[in-house]
Amino acid sequence: MSTFESHIGQYRVTAHLFNFIDSLPLDKQFILYKQLIKGSVKTELFKLIIDMPEGEKLNLLERLGEVLYEEEAVRTLNLDETESFMRENPRKVCQIPVKCKVEDRLFKSYVVDISAVGAFIESNDSFPVGQKILMALSLPNQPKALELTGRIVRSGPKGIAVKYQNLKRIHEELIRLFIKNIQ
């Protein structure tokens, strides 16, 4: 086997992932782009994929092969709008101090994106997906901190995505008001 062929074999999984993403319809690529907010979706995804261990790349490839994309009606998009209009639950970019507890580990950080169903918390550390998290955060103009529980649904190099669990109705309303800037 030549050196060239061994290099191709080494990046075989990455090449399959690149081809998979490139084969997605442009509207699906655009949604990925809007979710990543900065840069080219292909470039950002490729950077993340290249940095993955080979075993994780194989796992991702298998998972991508299982994903079924539902056909959606084509929408006209206004590129001046934020990505929140494409979500079922509107989100708001913010910088809210938060105190978190994951297992016995306490840390302080910032909620940088919030919705009525979840939040994204900045973190340089990785946490297991599915792990329970306790959060305490104060919304602007609210005297008392919201104490929320949730599960980590995504953990990456920029932080963790959390889906709330057992969210009190009053907390949901306060978050929705904050998102709409009514507070």
C-alpha positions, 0 to 999 in steps of 0.5 A: 500500500502506498503512502498516499493510500494509507493517508486516504484510509486514515481520513476515510471517515472524515471524507464520508462525513464531508460528503454527507454534509455536502449532499444535504439540501441547501436549506438544511445546510443553511439551518446548520449555518444559522445554528452555528452563527459564525463562519461557514457551516462546512468549515466549522463542522469540518474543524470539529470533525477533524479534531475528533478521535477516530472512534468518535468519527465512526460513531458520528457517521453511524448516527448520521446514517440513522437520521431521517430528515423530514421534508419541510415546506420551503420558506422565504428567509429574511437574512436580516432576522436572527435564527430564533424565528426558525425555532419552535421556541424563540431564543435570546442571546444574553449574558446572564451570570449563572451558578451551576452544580453538576454532581458534586461540582460547582461552577460559575459561568454565563448563560449566553442563549436562553429559551423557555425550554433550555439554555446554553451555558459557556464552559471550557469543560466537558460534561456527560450528556444526560447529566442532571444540572442545577442552575441559579440565575437572576433575570434582569429586573427580577429580585429573586434568582430562578432555581432551575433543574435540567439535563445536559443535552449537548456538551462541546468546546464552547459550552453545554446545552441544557433542557429544563426539567420540571420548569415551574409555570412562573419561571417559564413566563418570566423567561418568555417575558425576558425573551420578548423584552417586556420586563 
